[in-house]
Amino acid sequence: MACKRGRLQPRAGFQAQQQDSSGVPMGLIKQARKSGTLNLSNRDLTTVPDSVWHININDPSEGKSLSMDAVEDQWWDHVDLVKLILASNQLTEISPQISQLGALVTLDLHDNQLTSLPSTINELQQLQKLNVSHNQLIEIPEEVCELKQILFFHAEHNNIQELPEGFSSLMHIEDLDVSHNNLSQLPDDLGSLKKLKALNASNNQITHLPWSIGSLKGVRTLDLTHNKLTELPSEIGHMAALEQLYLRHNQLTKLPEFKSTDALKELHLGNNQIKSLDVDVLKSIPGISVLDLRDNKISSLPEEIICLQNLQRLDLTNNELSSLPFRLGTLANLKSLILEGNPLRSIRRDILSRGTVGLLKYLRSRIEEPAEGGDAVNGGPTASDPSSAIGATMVVSGKTMIYNDKKASSIPANLWEPAKEKEVTSVNFSKNQLTEVPQNLILLSRTVVEINLGFNKLSSIPSDLKMMTNLAVLDLRNNSLSGLPQELETLVAMRELIISNNKFSEIPPVIYSWVNLENLLACANHITEINISQLQKLTRLATLDLQNNDIRQVPPELGKMECLRALQLSGNAFRNPRAAVLAKGTPALLEYLRDKIPT
């Protein structure tokens, strides 16, 4: 006997899906029974339909209605629901019937209007991920502490005032976020969460931390930003795996030593009440790469800041620093040094405007040798005596030759050969009594890129210096110079020239052939004019300091040099631009000059 088939319905695929009373398509329910995942997010649900809670229960009526053509929905193909997403709806409560979903591994309830969780949640013993963030919860029920398999628990952006007793029983939890609540403290036994890797308790009202925090040996990221902490327990220094510590916007005045946090890479301390940095604290964080100290009350940095040899970013914005330790310039990995909002009176504005690289170079140039100490017993040569082998080694160290602040009228002859052998690149003879450039300096012409002859008694520069074709930085400040030889036009690698506090009546014409020049500092001379047609050849010029000269007119065409980032012209004889325009800074000054160009 032939089988009798039902009538063909050619438009069946275009018919509206069957829905339950809540408006959830039954097709989603059927699909979830096969996949184990049900996503009902962003559906404006005010209640969860019973079909969700009963999804793991076989309905006999469905079995009776099965036809031979409906084999795709057989009961033996069903799996238990393991992932339920009810996020971004308008739910105000979750039914106790959730206990019927005992196989759930993931439950996402974030972004609803829940004020409580059902006590039956403790029956979800397979649950590993629970997200109840962005709701209106005022407490976490004790029953949550019975979910022994929880790895991920997010409850941020609620109104929770305290975590339940027994919270430490969540022994497997790895990621805990309780930020943006009303917590005043963390559980005393917080340290029992041995497998915790990330803890975010920012934006609460926490006034102190439990001593047990030091037992969190696995935590890599700890965020306590925007709380009311006035001090930290010393035990925080024993969090051995800690890599990132965020403590911004608290009321901290000092820090404990980080004795066992060798992995610490980022320390964020902005917006606190810190007035000074303890030397022992700095020595305990040698591996730090990011140090944020902005918006504190720090008035000075200790020399021991150089302990932080791995430091890449140092933010000191809006503190009370009036000076910087020169040895800060020796931090070779420092890529970003931020100093805005400090009364740095000891460093000129044009130097600060050079950026991190230029500022660090300036600081290095100011490093002086330790004061000499004689041998009181033997009266022989000391380690700082350049006539001794040890003294020569101190003067010529690495790629630098430093013989400054000696009040010397000449450079000891025994220093030149070691300097040549080591292929010195930087020479510092500043703050001496030199009346002429040492002739032997030419011996280093192949390697030297930086020369500091500032604060001497030089009245001329020899043309032989033209042989130093790799020279990039030349500091001749505070001498008695009135010109530079035209032969120096061979110095095409020049990037920075400092001739401040000399006797120049014009910008030396040879400079206009140095097309790579970026910084020209010529303040406190007797320069009477700006040769704009020649100056415009320096298309890379970023800093031009002509303060305190005798300039009577500023050519408007100077405004076309948009490569300029720092233009200093105050203290001259011209009437325009007026002081008020100069005070507005370089961009405004350049715009003012451009507007004065005749059309």
C-alpha positions as a printed NumPy array, in Angstrom:
array([[  0.   ,   0.   ,   0.   ],
       [  1.486,   3.345,  -1.039],
       [  2.295,   5.959,   1.621],
       [ -0.057,   8.911,   1.671],
       [  1.861,  12.211,   1.664],
       [  0.51 ,  15.561,   2.84 ],
       [ -0.368,  18.312,   0.371],
       [  2.628,  20.285,  -0.931],
       [  2.82 ,  23.88 ,   0.395],
       [  5.05 ,  25.82 ,  -2.004],
       [  5.113,  29.044,   0.145],
       [  5.851,  27.29 ,   3.426],
       [  9.35 ,  28.825,   3.614],
       [  7.894,  32.35 ,   3.515],
       [  5.361,  31.907,   6.29 ],
       [  5.878,  33.736,   9.607],
       [  7.581,  31.696,  12.235],
       [  5.445,  30.344,  15.038],
       [  5.996,  32.339,  18.268],
       [  5.157,  31.792,  21.905],
       [  3.296,  34.374,  23.971],
       [  6.427,  36.459,  24.621],
       [  7.152,  36.886,  20.953],
       [ 10.168,  34.535,  20.874],
       [ 10.149,  32.499,  17.627],
       [  9.743,  28.777,  18.296],
       [ 12.336,  28.231,  15.591],
       [ 14.964,  29.717,  17.921],
       [ 13.927,  27.355,  20.686],
       [ 14.141,  24.341,  18.377],
       [ 17.516,  25.437,  17.058],
       [ 18.814,  25.918,  20.596],
       [ 17.816,  22.35 ,  21.467],
       [ 20.228,  21.179,  18.786],
       [ 23.09 ,  23.649,  19.32 ],
       [ 22.963,  24.104,  23.09 ],
       [ 23.073,  27.909,  22.641],
       [ 20.168,  30.354,  22.921],
       [ 20.68 ,  34.063,  22.181],
       [ 17.717,  36.278,  23.079],
       [ 19.606,  39.575,  23.43 ],
       [ 18.201,  42.923,  22.241],
       [ 14.584,  41.737,  22.006],
       [ 12.973,  44.201,  24.481],
       [ 11.926,  41.265,  26.67 ],
       [ 10.316,  42.154,  30.002],
       [ 10.002,  38.502,  31.041],
       [ 11.662,  35.291,  29.989],
       [  9.157,  32.862,  28.396],
       [  8.559,  29.533,  30.119],
       [  9.689,  27.773,  26.956],
       [ 13.227,  28.859,  27.808],
       [ 13.159,  27.365,  31.297],
       [ 11.61 ,  24.138,  29.914],
       [ 13.918,  23.874,  26.934],
       [ 15.675,  20.777,  28.336],
       [ 12.344,  18.986,  28.941],
       [ 10.861,  16.911,  26.108],
       [  7.252,  17.891,  25.372],
       [  5.097,  14.744,  24.647],
       [  2.711,  16.837,  22.563],
       [  5.521,  17.666,  20.204],
       [  6.314,  13.972,  19.774],
       [  2.693,  13.185,  18.85 ],
       [  2.658,  15.857,  16.16 ],
       [  5.765,  14.58 ,  14.414],
       [  5.282,  13.445,  10.849],
       [  7.603,  11.374,   8.741],
       [  8.805,  14.63 ,   7.145],
       [  9.739,  16.245,  10.508],
       [ 12.654,  13.99 ,  11.31 ],
       [ 14.911,  17.   ,  11.702],
       [ 13.412,  17.707,  15.147],
       [ 13.582,  14.274,  16.768],
       [ 14.109,  14.156,  20.54 ],
       [ 17.248,  12.09 ,  20.207],
       [ 18.952,  15.066,  18.475],
       [ 18.398,  17.376,  21.444],
       [ 21.252,  18.583,  23.72 ],
       [ 21.038,  20.403,  27.019],
       [ 21.316,  24.202,  26.935],
       [ 24.84 ,  25.272,  27.898],
       [ 24.832,  28.93 ,  26.859],
       [ 22.018,  31.415,  27.517],
       [ 22.28 ,  35.074,  26.503],
       [ 19.546,  37.397,  27.753],
       [ 21.579,  40.63 ,  27.552],
       [ 20.273,  44.087,  26.612],
       [ 16.592,  43.544,  27.386],
       [ 14.271,  45.054,  30.001],
       [ 14.172,  42.182,  32.457],
       [ 13.436,  43.081,  36.083],
       [ 13.681,  39.558,  37.474],
       [ 14.838,  36.052,  36.654],
       [ 12.485,  33.156,  37.445],
       [ 13.496,  30.551,  40.053],
       [ 12.845,  28.076,  37.234],
       [ 16.337,  28.827,  36.01 ],
       [ 17.318,  25.896,  38.221],
       [ 16.007,  23.614,  35.467],
       [ 18.937,  24.659,  33.264],
       [ 21.464,  22.693,  35.279],
       [ 23.839,  22.211,  32.342],
       [ 24.432,  25.936,  31.783],
       [ 28.109,  26.916,  31.396],
       [ 27.535,  30.533,  30.34 ],
       [ 24.815,  32.874,  31.598],
       [ 24.82 ,  36.445,  30.279],
       [ 22.307,  38.817,  31.899],
       [ 24.127,  42.12 ,  31.417],
       [ 22.364,  45.367,  30.518],
       [ 18.926,  44.728,  32.037],
       [ 17.028,  46.16 ,  35.015],
       [ 17.535,  43.335,  37.495],
       [ 17.404,  44.226,  41.189],
       [ 18.072,  40.701,  42.454],
       [ 19.067,  37.184,  41.41 ],
       [ 17.065,  34.054,  42.354],
       [ 18.403,  31.887,  45.176],
       [ 18.004,  28.841,  42.921],
       [ 20.988,  30.029,  40.913],
       [ 23.097,  27.785,  43.164],
       [ 21.764,  24.765,  41.249],
       [ 23.718,  25.785,  38.136],
       [ 26.704,  23.753,  39.236],
       [ 28.307,  23.658,  35.773],
       [ 28.288,  27.45 ,  35.42 ],
       [ 31.702,  28.924,  34.521],
       [ 30.823,  32.353,  33.17 ],
       [ 28.322,  34.704,  34.824],
       [ 27.783,  38.263,  33.619],
       [ 25.3  ,  40.419,  35.558],
       [ 26.906,  43.796,  34.806],
       [ 24.943,  46.967,  34.03 ],
       [ 21.893,  46.158,  36.137],
       [ 20.457,  47.541,  39.383],
       [ 21.626,  44.866,  41.813],
       [ 22.211,  45.973,  45.387],
       [ 23.675,  42.665,  46.508],
       [ 25.07 ,  39.377,  45.284],
       [ 23.144,  36.475,  46.872],
       [ 25.072,  34.048,  49.074],
       [ 24.041,  31.26 ,  46.722],
       [ 26.452,  32.589,  44.062],
       [ 29.283,  31.51 ,  46.361],
       [ 28.176,  27.888,  45.85 ],
       [ 29.008,  28.001,  42.122],
       [ 32.34 ,  26.229,  42.513],
       [ 33.162,  26.121,  38.785],
       [ 32.94 ,  29.881,  38.165],
       [ 35.918,  31.229,  36.185],
       [ 34.498,  34.563,  35.026],
       [ 32.25 ,  36.821,  37.127],
       [ 31.39 ,  40.351,  36.021],
       [ 29.085,  42.508,  38.146],
       [ 30.284,  45.997,  37.229],
       [ 27.934,  48.973,  37.004],
       [ 25.45 ,  47.994,  39.717],
       [ 24.688,  49.328,  43.214],
       [ 26.364,  46.561,  45.189],
       [ 27.49 ,  47.663,  48.662],
       [ 29.365,  44.554,  49.755],
       [ 30.4  ,  41.145,  48.522],
       [ 28.827,  38.175,  50.336],
       [ 30.621,  36.187,  53.002],
       [ 32.034,  33.069,  51.508],
       [ 32.969,  34.815,  48.273],
       [ 36.459,  33.403,  48.718],
       [ 35.016,  29.92 ,  48.149],
       [ 35.025,  30.627,  44.392],
       [ 38.386,  28.889,  44.253],
       [ 38.618,  28.658,  40.457],
       [ 37.699,  32.226,  39.552],
       [ 40.175,  33.904,  37.183],
       [ 38.465,  37.145,  36.113],
       [ 36.55 ,  39.278,  38.647],
       [ 35.083,  42.689,  37.828],
       [ 33.106,  44.544,  40.529],
       [ 33.921,  48.059,  39.322],
       [ 31.449,  50.955,  39.36 ],
       [ 29.559,  49.883,  42.495],
       [ 29.328,  51.201,  46.063],
       [ 31.799,  48.864,  47.749],
       [ 33.584,  50.307,  50.767],
       [ 35.851,  47.316,  51.257],
       [ 36.923,  44.001,  49.778],
       [ 36.579,  40.699,  51.678],
       [ 39.252,  40.065,  54.296],
       [ 39.891,  36.613,  52.868],
       [ 40.257,  37.904,  49.294],
       [ 43.673,  36.267,  49.179],
       [ 42.033,  32.844,  49.064],
       [ 41.234,  33.34 ,  45.365],
       [ 44.495,  31.68 ,  44.372],
       [ 43.706,  31.366,  40.654],
       [ 42.596,  34.977,  40.151],
       [ 44.391,  36.677,  37.238],
       [ 42.485,  39.963,  36.8  ],
       [ 40.733,  42.024,  39.488],
       [ 38.9  ,  45.249,  38.705],
       [ 37.438,  47.088,  41.7  ],
       [ 37.737,  50.597,  40.296],
       [ 35.14 ,  53.336,  40.817],
       [ 33.981,  52.299,  44.27 ],
       [ 34.322,  53.8  ,  47.758],
       [ 37.097,  51.499,  49.009],
       [ 39.122,  53.071,  51.827],
       [ 41.551,  50.26 ,  52.574],
       [ 42.743,  46.928,  51.205],
       [ 42.887,  43.625,  53.113],
       [ 46.343,  42.395,  54.065],
       [ 45.536,  39.106,  52.348],
       [ 45.843,  40.822,  48.96 ],
       [ 49.498,  39.84 ,  49.021],
       [ 48.435,  36.208,  48.651],
       [ 47.025,  36.849,  45.171],
       [ 50.117,  35.418,  43.53 ],
       [ 48.464,  34.943,  40.131],
       [ 46.936,  38.392,  39.577],
       [ 48.466,  40.157,  36.59 ],
       [ 46.168,  43.19 ,  36.406],
       [ 44.839,  45.053,  39.44 ],
       [ 42.658,  48.127,  38.908],
       [ 41.741,  50.227,  41.957],
       [ 41.276,  53.532,  40.147],
       [ 38.766,  56.059,  41.571],
       [ 38.523,  54.91 ,  45.168],
       [ 39.355,  56.505,  48.53 ],
       [ 42.608,  54.759,  49.372],
       [ 44.977,  56.758,  51.561],
       [ 47.613,  54.047,  51.876],
       [ 48.502,  50.607,  50.579],
       [ 49.36 ,  47.585,  52.68 ],
       [ 52.974,  46.47 ,  52.389],
       [ 51.658,  43.043,  51.364],
       [ 50.752,  44.414,  47.933],
       [ 54.451,  44.247,  47.209],
       [ 54.275,  40.445,  47.325],
       [ 51.945,  39.998,  44.338],
       [ 54.553,  38.138,  42.335],
       [ 52.734,  37.996,  38.958],
       [ 51.49 ,  41.603,  38.98 ],
       [ 52.18 ,  43.35 ,  35.652],
       [ 49.766,  46.297,  35.656],
       [ 48.697,  48.279,  38.73 ],
       [ 46.165,  51.107,  38.38 ],
       [ 45.794,  53.423,  41.394],
       [ 44.765,  56.702,  39.773],
       [ 42.319,  59.056,  41.487],
       [ 42.867,  58.041,  45.096],
       [ 44.324,  59.89 ,  48.085],
       [ 47.696,  58.178,  48.323],
       [ 50.64 ,  60.117,  49.75 ],
       [ 53.27 ,  57.386,  49.575],
       [ 53.916,  53.88 ,  48.295],
       [ 55.226,  50.693,  49.872],
       [ 58.221,  48.86 ,  48.451],
       [ 57.384,  46.325,  45.757],
       [ 59.73 ,  43.656,  47.079],
       [ 58.506,  40.679,  45.068],
       [ 56.744,  42.203,  42.065],
       [ 59.509,  41.549,  39.557],
       [ 56.965,  41.298,  36.718],
       [ 55.553,  44.818,  37.275],
       [ 55.609,  46.755,  33.987],
       [ 53.008,  49.516,  34.43 ],
       [ 52.327,  51.632,  37.518],
       [ 49.581,  54.259,  37.203],
       [ 49.506,  56.741,  40.112],
       [ 47.979,  59.866,  38.562],
       [ 45.695,  62.153,  40.582],
       [ 46.889,  61.352,  44.079],
       [ 48.625,  63.373,  46.821],
       [ 52.192,  62.107,  46.345],
       [ 54.802,  64.751,  47.209],
       [ 58.01 ,  62.778,  46.733],
       [ 59.327,  59.469,  45.43 ],
       [ 61.   ,  57.198,  47.93 ],
       [ 64.389,  55.949,  46.734],
       [ 63.751,  52.435,  48.04 ],
       [ 60.471,  52.275,  46.12 ],
       [ 62.24 ,  53.21 ,  42.884],
       [ 64.897,  50.58 ,  43.481],
       [ 62.192,  47.947,  44.   ],
       [ 60.644,  48.448,  40.521],
       [ 63.627,  48.258,  38.123],
       [ 61.601,  46.535,  35.386],
       [ 58.913,  49.22 ,  35.104],
       [ 58.214,  50.49 ,  31.564],
       [ 55.282,  52.874,  32.203],
       [ 55.184,  55.213,  35.213],
       [ 52.226,  57.594,  35.448],
       [ 52.646,  60.263,  38.142],
       [ 50.562,  63.043,  36.635],
       [ 48.492,  65.416,  38.787],
       [ 50.345,  64.895,  42.055],
       [ 52.432,  67.295,  44.168],
       [ 55.939,  66.099,  43.341],
       [ 58.48 ,  68.917,  43.679],
       [ 61.649,  67.011,  42.777],
       [ 62.877,  63.755,  41.27 ],
       [ 65.644,  61.828,  43.018],
       [ 68.792,  60.915,  41.086],
       [ 67.822,  57.287,  41.661],
       [ 65.21 ,  57.641,  38.926],
       [ 67.976,  56.246,  36.689],
       [ 67.386,  52.856,  38.361],
       [ 64.445,  52.538,  35.974],
       [ 66.522,  51.56 ,  32.953],
       [ 63.551,  49.896,  31.204],
       [ 61.336,  52.979,  31.513],
       [ 59.647,  53.893,  28.215],
       [ 56.98 ,  56.381,  29.333],
       [ 57.146,  58.822,  32.241],
       [ 54.179,  61.145,  32.771],
       [ 54.819,  63.998,  35.222],
       [ 52.114,  66.346,  33.971],
       [ 50.791,  68.932,  36.47 ],
       [ 53.231,  68.508,  39.34 ],
       [ 55.458,  71.056,  41.089],
       [ 58.801,  70.282,  39.45 ],
       [ 61.154,  73.236,  39.053],
       [ 64.102,  71.172,  37.779],
       [ 65.053,  67.715,  36.548],
       [ 68.039,  65.531,  37.428],
       [ 70.451,  65.657,  34.497],
       [ 71.014,  61.899,  34.652],
       [ 67.406,  61.403,  33.631],
       [ 68.818,  61.887,  30.156],
       [ 70.699,  58.576,  30.419],
       [ 67.517,  56.485,  30.351],
       [ 68.134,  54.951,  26.938],
       [ 64.67 ,  53.382,  26.532],
       [ 62.663,  56.475,  27.503],
       [ 60.488,  57.354,  24.498],
       [ 57.935,  59.666,  26.112],
       [ 58.63 ,  62.226,  28.853],
       [ 55.582,  64.423,  29.561],
       [ 56.153,  67.545,  31.663],
       [ 53.331,  69.993,  30.849],
       [ 52.017,  71.978,  33.791],
       [ 55.246,  72.142,  35.819],
       [ 57.092,  75.35 ,  36.843],
       [ 60.352,  74.228,  35.211],
       [ 62.308,  77.451,  35.628],
       [ 65.74 ,  75.876,  35.152],
       [ 65.025,  74.675,  31.582],
       [ 64.26 ,  77.078,  28.758],
       [ 60.939,  76.792,  26.993],
       [ 62.555,  76.181,  23.621],
       [ 64.391,  73.165,  25.055],
       [ 61.155,  71.763,  26.456],
       [ 59.519,  72.246,  23.059],
       [ 62.06 ,  69.951,  21.387],
       [ 60.238,  66.871,  22.594],
       [ 61.557,  63.904,  24.507],
       [ 64.595,  63.197,  22.323],
       [ 65.803,  66.805,  22.368],
       [ 65.175,  67.246,  26.094],
       [ 67.022,  64.058,  27.03 ],
       [ 69.945,  65.126,  24.86 ],
       [ 70.024,  68.467,  26.69 ],
       [ 69.979,  66.755,  30.076],
       [ 72.852,  64.488,  29.04 ],
       [ 74.87 ,  67.498,  27.951],
       [ 74.562,  68.971,  31.436],
       [ 75.976,  65.949,  33.248],
       [ 79.197,  66.825,  35.004],
       [ 81.941,  64.599,  36.354],
       [ 82.073,  63.891,  40.095],
       [ 84.292,  66.312,  41.991],
       [ 87.934,  65.33 ,  42.196],
       [ 89.264,  63.828,  45.402],
       [ 92.98 ,  63.79 ,  46.21 ],
       [ 94.985,  60.977,  47.717],
       [ 95.565,  62.372,  51.202],
       [ 97.995,  59.665,  52.151],
       [100.292,  59.261,  49.18 ],
       [ 99.76 ,  62.508,  47.335],
       [ 99.905,  60.548,  44.043],
       [ 97.589,  60.661,  41.032],
       [ 93.983,  59.85 ,  41.788],
       [ 91.316,  58.052,  39.805],
       [ 89.942,  61.405,  38.674],
       [ 93.364,  62.684,  37.589],
       [ 93.459,  62.523,  33.756],
       [ 97.21 ,  62.029,  33.833],
       [ 96.649,  58.557,  35.311],
       [ 95.489,  55.551,  33.305],
       [ 92.402,  55.23 ,  35.494],
       [ 91.662,  58.942,  35.156],
       [ 91.903,  58.771,  31.38 ],
       [ 89.457,  55.863,  31.419],
       [ 86.988,  57.97 ,  33.413],
       [ 87.275,  60.888,  30.981],
       [ 86.962,  58.629,  27.943],
       [ 84.129,  56.223,  28.728],
       [ 82.143,  54.336,  26.158],
       [ 81.663,  56.657,  23.197],
       [ 81.974,  59.889,  25.206],
       [ 84.868,  62.142,  26.139],
       [ 83.972,  64.388,  29.067],
       [ 86.492,  66.902,  30.409],
       [ 84.322,  69.767,  31.591],
       [ 84.224,  72.199,  34.495],
       [ 87.972,  71.836,  35.126],
       [ 88.865,  75.533,  34.624],
       [ 91.51 ,  74.11 ,  32.286],
       [ 93.223,  76.128,  29.533],
       [ 94.145,  72.991,  27.579],
       [ 93.139,  69.344,  27.261],
       [ 95.679,  66.762,  28.586],
       [ 97.58 ,  65.174,  25.709],
       [ 97.211,  61.609,  27.025],
       [ 93.411,  61.709,  26.492],
       [ 93.408,  61.922,  22.715],
       [ 94.756,  58.484,  21.844],
       [ 92.209,  56.593,  24.038],
       [ 89.465,  58.775,  22.56 ],
       [ 90.531,  57.901,  19.025],
       [ 90.763,  54.186,  19.821],
       [ 87.27 ,  54.123,  21.291],
       [ 85.867,  56.041,  18.313],
       [ 84.316,  58.691,  20.511],
       [ 81.124,  60.268,  19.15 ],
       [ 80.464,  62.906,  21.837],
       [ 82.931,  65.458,  23.251],
       [ 82.236,  67.798,  26.183],
       [ 84.879,  70.451,  27.016],
       [ 82.449,  73.005,  28.455],
       [ 83.072,  75.24 ,  31.473],
       [ 86.822,  75.549,  31.091],
       [ 89.217,  78.389,  30.212],
       [ 89.923,  77.389,  26.618],
       [ 90.954,  80.31 ,  24.388],
       [ 91.169,  78.191,  21.26 ],
       [ 89.657,  74.966,  19.976],
       [ 92.052,  72.071,  20.782],
       [ 93.977,  71.18 ,  17.616],
       [ 93.844,  67.46 ,  18.385],
       [ 90.065,  67.537,  18.087],
       [ 90.608,  66.888,  14.373],
       [ 91.887,  63.413,  15.313],
       [ 88.264,  62.528,  16.054],
       [ 86.86 ,  63.963,  12.824],
       [ 85.775,  60.568,  11.496],
       [ 83.518,  59.649,  14.426],
       [ 82.438,  62.723,  16.404],
       [ 78.821,  63.869,  15.957],
       [ 78.425,  66.127,  19.003],
       [ 80.779,  68.784,  20.44 ],
       [ 80.185,  70.997,  23.477],
       [ 82.603,  73.93 ,  23.813],
       [ 80.225,  76.166,  25.748],
       [ 81.308,  78.448,  28.601],
       [ 84.903,  78.986,  27.512],
       [ 86.872,  81.978,  26.174],
       [ 86.881,  81.211,  22.475],
       [ 87.102,  84.179,  20.105],
       [ 87.323,  82.211,  16.863],
       [ 86.631,  78.799,  15.35 ],
       [ 89.352,  77.232,  13.133],
       [ 88.489,  76.394,   9.539],
       [ 90.021,  72.937,  10.122],
       [ 86.745,  72.03 ,  11.777],
       [ 85.427,  71.565,   8.228],
       [ 86.913,  68.049,   8.338],
       [ 84.319,  66.961,  10.916],
       [ 81.73 ,  66.102,   8.269],
       [ 79.67 ,  63.882,  10.608],
       [ 79.147,  66.661,  13.128],
       [ 75.448,  67.098,  13.959],
       [ 75.421,  69.114,  17.218],
       [ 77.732,  72.031,  18.044],
       [ 77.38 ,  73.97 ,  21.289],
       [ 79.369,  77.233,  21.377],
       [ 77.301,  79.195,  23.878],
       [ 78.869,  81.725,  26.291],
       [ 82.082,  82.484,  24.457],
       [ 83.381,  85.613,  22.668],
       [ 82.65 ,  84.587,  19.083],
       [ 81.597,  87.06 ,  16.389],
       [ 81.682,  84.807,  13.321],
       [ 82.076,  81.317,  11.859],
       [ 84.372,  80.494,   8.922],
       [ 82.655,  79.955,   5.576],
       [ 84.711,  76.776,   5.122],
       [ 82.349,  75.073,   7.557],
       [ 79.799,  74.719,   4.766],
       [ 81.036,  71.093,   4.526],
       [ 79.179,  70.308,   7.768],
       [ 76.043,  69.212,   5.939],
       [ 75.011,  66.834,   8.757],
       [ 74.511,  69.706,  11.207],
       [ 71.149,  69.548,  12.988],
       [ 71.681,  71.815,  16.004],
       [ 73.8  ,  74.917,  16.586],
       [ 73.921,  76.847,  19.862],
       [ 75.701,  80.214,  19.695],
       [ 73.807,  82.043,  22.464],
       [ 75.611,  84.661,  24.573],
       [ 78.328,  85.582,  22.102],
       [ 79.095,  88.679,  19.98 ],
       [ 77.47 ,  87.843,  16.65 ],
       [ 76.055,  90.846,  14.766],
       [ 74.389,  88.61 ,  12.194],
       [ 73.391,  85.014,  11.791],
       [ 76.591,  83.468,  10.407],
       [ 76.044,  83.097,   6.62 ],
       [ 77.621,  79.635,   6.561],
       [ 74.607,  78.354,   8.476],
       [ 72.371,  78.784,   5.441],
       [ 74.242,  75.956,   3.687],
       [ 73.32 ,  73.493,   6.458],
       [ 70.044,  72.381,   4.922],
       [ 69.44 ,  69.717,   7.61 ],
       [ 69.572,  72.213,  10.482],
       [ 66.647,  71.773,  12.879],
       [ 67.572,  73.933,  15.892],
       [ 69.304,  77.33 ,  15.89 ],
       [ 69.731,  79.   ,  19.264],
       [ 71.305,  82.449,  18.959],
       [ 69.837,  84.497,  21.81 ],
       [ 71.76 ,  87.227,  23.665],
       [ 73.965,  88.416,  20.797],
       [ 73.96 ,  91.662,  18.758],
       [ 72.09 ,  90.394,  15.701],
       [ 70.378,  93.296,  13.923],
       [ 68.334,  91.645,  11.17 ],
       [ 66.693,  88.421,   9.992],
       [ 67.823,  87.566,   6.461],
       [ 64.593,  85.879,   5.457],
       [ 65.625,  85.016,   1.886],
       [ 68.544,  82.977,   3.247],
       [ 66.745,  81.635,   6.303],
       [ 64.028,  80.118,   4.136],
       [ 66.62 ,  77.719,   2.729],
       [ 66.505,  75.897,   6.074],
       [ 63.337,  73.959,   5.338],
       [ 63.738,  71.693,   8.376],
       [ 64.254,  74.429,  10.94 ],
       [ 61.974,  73.681,  13.916],
       [ 63.466,  75.895,  16.657],
       [ 64.726,  79.466,  16.174],
       [ 65.728,  81.427,  19.271],
       [ 66.705,  85.05 ,  18.585],
       [ 65.71 ,  86.543,  21.934],
       [ 67.594,  89.494,  23.406],
       [ 69.274,  90.744,  20.238],
       [ 69.074,  94.089,  18.376],
       [ 66.553,  93.087,  15.698],
       [ 64.566,  96.142,  14.568],
       [ 62.185,  94.506,  12.11 ],
       [ 60.576,  91.078,  11.77 ],
       [ 59.958,  90.137,   8.122],
       [ 56.359,  88.949,   7.616],
       [ 57.64 ,  86.185,   5.303],
       [ 58.954,  84.449,   8.422],
       [ 55.354,  83.354,   8.912],
       [ 55.657,  81.116,   5.847],
       [ 58.191,  78.91 ,   7.611],
       [ 55.528,  76.519,   8.879],
       [ 58.178,  73.976,   9.869],
       [ 58.918,  76.194,  12.896],
       [ 57.604,  74.754,  16.136],
       [ 59.343,  77.209,  18.498],
       [ 60.041,  80.815,  17.484],
       [ 61.454,  83.043,  20.252],
       [ 61.827,  86.774,  19.463],
       [ 61.23 ,  88.649,  22.721],
       [ 63.747,  91.168,  24.031],
       [ 64.497,  92.84 ,  20.704],
       [ 64.164,  96.429,  19.432],
       [ 61.189,  95.965,  17.091],
       [ 57.778,  97.373,  17.965],
       [ 55.735,  94.873,  16.002],
       [ 54.759,  92.188,  16.707],
       [ 53.878,  93.453,  20.153],
       [ 54.618,  91.538,  23.334],
       [ 51.008,  90.376,  23.584],
       [ 51.31 ,  88.637,  20.217],
       [ 54.639,  87.042,  21.154],
       [ 53.105,  85.722,  24.359],
       [ 50.477,  83.747,  22.432],
       [ 53.076,  81.257,  21.258],
       [ 54.589,  80.193,  17.964],
       [ 51.468,  79.149,  15.966],
       [ 49.719,  82.446,  16.722],
       [ 52.87 ,  84.449,  15.941],
       [ 53.356,  82.749,  12.571],
       [ 49.714,  83.355,  11.686],
       [ 50.082,  87.028,  12.671],
       [ 53.122,  87.386,  10.406],
       [ 51.401,  85.668,   7.475],
       [ 48.513,  88.101,   7.772],
       [ 51.007,  90.984,   7.376],
       [ 52.405,  89.747,   4.054],
       [ 51.468,  92.258,   1.301],
       [ 49.054,  90.82 ,  -1.264]])
